[in-house]
Amino acid sequence: KHGDRVPDPNSSSPIGWLSVRQRMWLRCFSVLCCLGATQDIDDIDNMVICPSDMSIYKGECIPSDDPRLQQKDPPPSTAPPPATIPPCKPGVTCVSPLAVNYVNNKRVEGGYTVPYDGKFDIGCFEDDSPESMWIKYHTTMKALKKDIEEMSPEVCFNFCRDKPQARFFGLVHGDLCYCTPFPILSHNSAVGDCTSPCQGDAGTFCGGPVKATIYEMHRSGDLTGDATKDRDEANDLVDQWEFKTGRWQFVVSAITSVSSIVAAADVRRRLQSLASTLEQLRTDTVEKLADLKERVGNLTASLNAFDAENATSSMMQEMEAAQEKVSLFQAALEDSSQSLQTYWDDHNLDGALAFRAVDSQALGDRETLDKKLPKGVNYLPRRVLEEIDCDEDPTDGCENFAHKLGYFVEGEHITALFQVYNPAKPIEGRPRLKTVEDWRQWTIRECWEMCLMTPGCVAGNVLGSSAEEMYGLTCNLKSSVDTVHVNKDANSSLLVTGFIFNSYLGEYRDEIKYNTASVTGDDADESTDEDDPGAGFLSLRRSVRRSW
């Protein structure tokens, strides 16, 4: 067993005791001539032992006449080999809290080739990192036969700044310097403090008898580059959502404007509910936008104030803290905006039409737009037309109202879809419309197509508003019609109109109520066409079939 001791029969020493492990080592070394001088005695269990006619080459047994044995090994490197971090001792920190370069005790970054251009003092610690990982200033300079300068933090930094894998350096005894990939730091108060003046700078302390003054090296380009990238990404996100929330604010305003003139309580309540839900989600996102913009401003200020040559630990920590806050508030914005985006996607008319392969651009081409849609009032029974005093031939529009009559329907709701249209910058697949009237004709056709492609849809309302070259609307689809509200479309900036499919109107026209109060100025007037079951619809089938 390891550690047991037996007499050494070949020893002339009066003590003459060796451990079994030592005896195995001596026997291996003397009899088999294996790697006695190059293998660590503590690793004897993993030694490679070859027969007498074989030789060791890079940990393997090969024939003694193999030509590879004649090749000369390259000179040893002064750089430490990559290594795993030994387990941390209780109460110590394995790496600087400002630069964690190891995951699961393994280094995750490669060696650096670009020299560092800055440093900052981490503090005074006992460094328990293995010396086998250190690159020592005096040892290296002597080996390279270079002059040894009197030690100071600047001298040690200039020595370590371009050493592969070195991220930190330490100063001990006032005149010793070493570079290391990582320090293992301990605040051991029993071994004194860093009170040794630097040999080359008496006004600065370079460690103590045991403890080291530890510095972390950095590249200002790395730090400021990462911070700048985070800031730019956050600014891009802010710009993206400011644009979206601005467009959607117009939809809210458009729906609110239309709801204020809609007489039907059912339609008005639904419009107000839609506007309220969208505005609540939009407002939450706008608040998160403001929070993120403030943090981006703080990060920008830190970047502008950063001085690479005179960087301090507090400056680095301030910038990293600003970066972290930008990341946190960016995540909060993304979480909030996801709810808004999901709601919008579920109610997006453009997306719904594209999913159903409807060619919206073709619906807005000049030839199609020139085919005027017959006014919704043309679909009303003759009795209703007489009540509103239309004219002798309403098939071409009610001239007494300068073609400004329309209607919207009230019934069982299927869904409401939103759309924002910017004629100056239409989204891909949408036409470039020149006038508000073109937009009105196009959107009515779009909503009608959407109803045609939606199972159970028999009617719909197109309600919207135009202002400052931005048009917003909602397309409300219905699975039944209870009431038709005739309205004056006196405001050219508002779009309030509806449609009913011929097949549904032909079957249920006697059950539908008609409200003309907003036109006649009378109290709510609801009527049916019981007296005139057929002729009063003004060749309805012919009109609908021709126009759609």
Solvent accessible surface area in square Angstrom, and as a share of the most:
residue,aa,sasa,rsa
1,K,192,0.81
2,H,107,0.48
3,G,56,0.54
4,D,68,0.35
5,R,142,0.52
6,V,53,0.30
7,P,86,0.54
8,D,27,0.14
9,P,107,0.67
10,N,141,0.72
11,S,42,0.27
12,S,119,0.77
13,S,56,0.36
14,P,139,0.87
15,I,129,0.65
16,G,14,0.13
17,W,127,0.45
18,L,41,0.20
19,S,11,0.07
20,V,45,0.26
21,R,50,0.18
22,Q,68,0.30
23,R,61,0.22
24,M,89,0.40
25,W,35,0.12
26,L,90,0.45
27,R,149,0.54
28,C,11,0.06
29,F,105,0.44
30,S,78,0.50
31,V,102,0.59
32,L,68,0.34
33,C,105,0.63
34,C,16,0.10
35,L,50,0.25
36,G,11,0.10
37,A,101,0.78
38,T,110,0.64
39,Q,38,0.17
40,D,87,0.45
41,I,70,0.35
42,D,115,0.59
43,D,64,0.33
44,I,16,0.08
45,D,101,0.52
46,N,108,0.56
47,M,21,0.09
48,V,43,0.24
49,I,94,0.48
50,C,7,0.04
51,P,78,0.49
52,S,106,0.68
53,D,98,0.51
54,M,61,0.27
55,S,32,0.21
56,I,31,0.16
57,Y,41,0.15
58,K,165,0.70
59,G,41,0.40
60,E,110,0.49
61,C,48,0.29
62,I,8,0.04
63,P,67,0.42
64,S,58,0.37
65,D,122,0.63
66,D,23,0.12
67,P,101,0.63
68,R,99,0.36
69,L,53,0.27
70,Q,141,0.63
71,Q,120,0.53
72,K,191,0.81
73,D,118,0.61
74,P,113,0.71
75,P,117,0.73
76,P,128,0.80
77,S,89,0.57
78,T,80,0.46
79,A,31,0.24
80,P,12,0.08
81,P,89,0.56
82,P,102,0.64
83,A,43,0.33
84,T,85,0.49
85,I,7,0.04
86,P,51,0.32
87,P,111,0.70
88,C,64,0.38
89,K,117,0.50
90,P,137,0.86
91,G,81,0.78
92,V,25,0.14
93,T,64,0.37
94,C,18,0.11
95,V,17,0.10
96,S,0,0.00
97,P,102,0.64
98,L,37,0.18
99,A,8,0.07
100,V,100,0.57
101,N,3,0.01
102,Y,17,0.06
103,V,83,0.48
104,N,138,0.71
105,N,68,0.35
106,K,125,0.53
107,R,44,0.16
108,V,89,0.51
109,E,66,0.30
110,G,57,0.55
111,G,41,0.39
112,Y,38,0.14
113,T,124,0.72
114,V,92,0.53
115,P,54,0.34
116,Y,2,0.01
117,D,65,0.34
118,G,7,0.07
119,K,46,0.20
120,F,7,0.03
121,D,67,0.35
122,I,39,0.20
123,G,21,0.20
124,C,38,0.23
125,F,20,0.08
126,E,34,0.15
127,D,19,0.10
128,D,46,0.24
129,S,5,0.03
130,P,46,0.29
131,E,99,0.44
132,S,89,0.58
133,M,8,0.04
134,W,46,0.16
135,I,5,0.03
136,K,79,0.34
137,Y,5,0.02
138,H,48,0.21
139,T,86,0.50
140,T,9,0.05
141,M,25,0.11
142,K,135,0.57
143,A,72,0.56
144,L,94,0.47
145,K,186,0.79
146,K,117,0.50
147,D,125,0.65
148,I,69,0.35
149,E,104,0.47
150,E,112,0.50
151,M,1,0.00
152,S,13,0.08
153,P,13,0.08
154,E,87,0.39
155,V,24,0.14
156,C,0,0.00
157,F,13,0.05
158,N,84,0.43
159,F,17,0.07
160,C,0,0.00
161,R,74,0.27
162,D,75,0.39
163,K,39,0.17
164,P,63,0.39
165,Q,27,0.12
166,A,2,0.01
167,R,39,0.14
168,F,0,0.00
169,F,0,0.00
170,G,0,0.00
171,L,0,0.00
172,V,19,0.11
173,H,94,0.42
174,G,4,0.03
175,D,44,0.23
176,L,72,0.36
177,C,5,0.03
178,Y,6,0.02
179,C,0,0.00
180,T,1,0.00
181,P,2,0.01
182,F,1,0.00
183,P,0,0.00
184,I,5,0.03
185,L,6,0.03
186,S,16,0.10
187,H,135,0.60
188,N,55,0.28
189,S,103,0.67
190,A,91,0.71
191,V,39,0.23
192,G,36,0.35
193,D,89,0.46
194,C,16,0.10
195,T,85,0.49
196,S,23,0.15
197,P,75,0.47
198,C,4,0.02
199,Q,102,0.45
200,G,38,0.37
201,D,61,0.32
202,A,87,0.67
203,G,77,0.74
204,T,41,0.24
205,F,114,0.47
206,C,0,0.00
207,G,0,0.00
208,G,0,0.00
209,P,85,0.54
210,V,73,0.42
211,K,11,0.05
212,A,2,0.02
213,T,9,0.05
214,I,0,0.00
215,Y,18,0.07
216,E,3,0.01
217,M,0,0.00
218,H,7,0.03
219,R,29,0.11
220,S,16,0.10
221,G,49,0.47
222,D,69,0.36
223,L,20,0.10
224,T,33,0.19
225,G,35,0.33
226,D,83,0.43
227,A,0,0.00
228,T,44,0.26
229,K,125,0.53
230,D,38,0.20
231,R,52,0.19
232,D,61,0.32
233,E,79,0.35
234,A,0,0.00
235,N,55,0.28
236,D,96,0.50
237,L,23,0.12
238,V,6,0.04
239,D,88,0.46
240,Q,82,0.36
241,W,13,0.04
242,E,71,0.32
243,F,125,0.52
244,K,48,0.20
245,T,6,0.03
246,G,38,0.37
247,R,33,0.12
248,W,8,0.03
249,Q,88,0.39
250,F,39,0.16
251,V,0,0.00
252,V,17,0.09
253,S,55,0.36
254,A,2,0.01
255,I,1,0.00
256,T,73,0.42
257,S,47,0.30
258,V,0,0.00
259,S,3,0.02
260,S,87,0.56
261,I,95,0.48
262,V,3,0.02
263,A,61,0.47
264,A,3,0.02
265,A,42,0.32
266,D,35,0.18
267,V,4,0.03
268,R,75,0.27
269,R,150,0.55
270,R,85,0.31
271,L,1,0.00
272,Q,89,0.40
273,S,64,0.41
274,L,20,0.10
275,A,8,0.06
276,S,68,0.44
277,T,52,0.30
278,L,0,0.00
279,E,52,0.24
280,Q,132,0.59
281,L,44,0.22
282,R,24,0.09
283,T,53,0.31
284,D,57,0.29
285,T,0,0.00
286,V,54,0.31
287,E,98,0.44
288,K,56,0.24
289,L,8,0.04
290,A,58,0.45
291,D,50,0.26
292,L,0,0.00
293,K,99,0.42
294,E,101,0.45
295,R,54,0.20
296,V,8,0.05
297,G,39,0.37
298,N,75,0.38
299,L,0,0.00
300,T,39,0.23
301,A,58,0.45
302,S,13,0.09
303,L,25,0.12
304,N,118,0.61
305,A,76,0.59
306,F,29,0.12
307,D,58,0.30
308,A,29,0.22
309,E,155,0.70
310,N,99,0.51
311,A,11,0.08
312,T,63,0.37
313,S,31,0.20
314,S,74,0.47
315,M,49,0.22
316,M,10,0.04
317,Q,84,0.37
318,E,103,0.46
319,M,1,0.01
320,E,53,0.24
321,A,46,0.36
322,A,11,0.08
323,Q,24,0.11
324,E,106,0.48
325,K,102,0.43
326,V,1,0.00
327,S,59,0.38
328,L,108,0.53
329,F,53,0.22
330,Q,36,0.16
331,A,56,0.43
332,A,36,0.28
333,L,0,0.00
334,E,81,0.36
335,D,105,0.55
336,S,12,0.08
337,S,3,0.02
338,Q,108,0.48
339,S,57,0.37
340,L,0,0.00
341,Q,39,0.17
342,T,64,0.37
343,Y,38,0.14
344,W,19,0.07
345,D,82,0.42
346,D,94,0.49
347,H,36,0.16
348,N,30,0.15
349,L,0,0.00
350,D,12,0.06
351,G,35,0.34
352,A,18,0.14
353,L,0,0.00
354,A,64,0.50
355,F,172,0.72
356,R,75,0.27
357,A,92,0.71
358,V,23,0.13
359,D,88,0.46
360,S,2,0.01
361,Q,95,0.42
362,A,43,0.34
363,L,26,0.13
364,G,6,0.06
365,D,62,0.32
366,R,124,0.45
367,E,127,0.57
368,T,33,0.19
369,L,4,0.02
370,D,83,0.43
371,K,130,0.55
372,K,134,0.57
373,L,20,0.10
374,P,40,0.25
375,K,69,0.29
376,G,10,0.10
377,V,0,0.00
378,N,7,0.03
379,Y,9,0.03
380,L,3,0.01
381,P,1,0.01
382,R,103,0.38
383,R,111,0.41
384,V,1,0.00
385,L,8,0.04
386,E,119,0.54
387,E,58,0.26
388,I,4,0.02
389,D,99,0.51
390,C,4,0.02
391,D,43,0.22
392,E,174,0.78
393,D,76,0.39
394,P,10,0.07
395,T,71,0.41
396,D,74,0.38
397,G,0,0.00
398,C,1,0.01
399,E,103,0.46
400,N,89,0.46
401,F,44,0.18
402,A,67,0.52
403,H,82,0.37
404,K,81,0.34
405,L,4,0.02
406,G,5,0.05
407,Y,1,0.00
408,F,4,0.02
409,V,0,0.00
410,E,32,0.14
411,G,9,0.08
412,E,115,0.51
413,H,45,0.20
414,I,62,0.31
415,T,37,0.21
416,A,2,0.01
417,L,9,0.04
418,F,0,0.00
419,Q,2,0.01
420,V,7,0.04
421,Y,6,0.02
422,N,26,0.14
423,P,18,0.11
424,A,53,0.41
425,K,156,0.66
426,P,29,0.18
427,I,80,0.41
428,E,169,0.76
429,G,34,0.33
430,R,29,0.11
431,P,8,0.05
432,R,160,0.58
433,L,10,0.05
434,K,177,0.75
435,T,68,0.39
436,V,52,0.30
437,E,71,0.32
438,D,11,0.06
439,W,1,0.00
440,R,23,0.09
441,Q,18,0.08
442,W,1,0.00
443,T,0,0.00
444,I,24,0.12
445,R,17,0.06
446,E,0,0.00
447,C,0,0.00
448,W,28,0.10
449,E,40,0.18
450,M,5,0.02
451,C,1,0.00
452,L,96,0.48
453,M,85,0.38
454,T,19,0.11
455,P,121,0.76
456,G,54,0.51
457,C,10,0.06
458,V,27,0.16
459,A,0,0.00
460,G,0,0.00
461,N,0,0.00
462,V,0,0.00
463,L,0,0.00
464,G,0,0.00
465,S,13,0.08
466,S,11,0.07
467,A,48,0.37
468,E,170,0.76
469,E,116,0.52
470,M,41,0.18
471,Y,16,0.06
472,G,0,0.00
473,L,1,0.00
474,T,0,0.00
475,C,0,0.00
476,N,4,0.02
477,L,0,0.00
478,K,2,0.01
479,S,37,0.24
480,S,29,0.19
481,V,7,0.04
482,D,83,0.43
483,T,14,0.08
484,V,0,0.00
485,H,15,0.07
486,V,1,0.01
487,N,15,0.08
488,K,99,0.42
489,D,15,0.08
490,A,88,0.68
491,N,73,0.37
492,S,78,0.51
493,S,39,0.25
494,L,13,0.07
495,L,3,0.02
496,V,5,0.03
497,T,20,0.12
498,G,8,0.07
499,F,5,0.02
500,I,6,0.03
501,F,28,0.12
502,N,32,0.16
503,S,90,0.58
504,Y,26,0.10
505,L,3,0.01
506,G,29,0.28
507,E,125,0.56
508,Y,78,0.30
509,R,43,0.16
510,D,67,0.35
511,E,126,0.56
512,I,1,0.00
513,K,98,0.42
514,Y,3,0.01
515,N,16,0.08
516,T,0,0.00
517,A,20,0.16
518,S,61,0.39
519,V,15,0.09
520,T,48,0.28
521,G,68,0.66
522,D,92,0.48
523,D,131,0.68
524,A,78,0.60
525,D,45,0.23
526,E,94,0.42
527,S,15,0.10
528,T,42,0.25
529,D,2,0.01
530,E,135,0.61
531,D,116,0.60
532,D,38,0.20
533,P,75,0.47
534,G,48,0.46
535,A,76,0.59
536,G,0,0.00
537,F,9,0.04
538,L,22,0.11
539,S,49,0.31
540,L,12,0.06
541,R,150,0.55
542,R,143,0.52
543,S,15,0.10
544,V,14,0.08
545,R,168,0.61
546,R,174,0.63
547,S,30,0.19
548,W,77,0.27
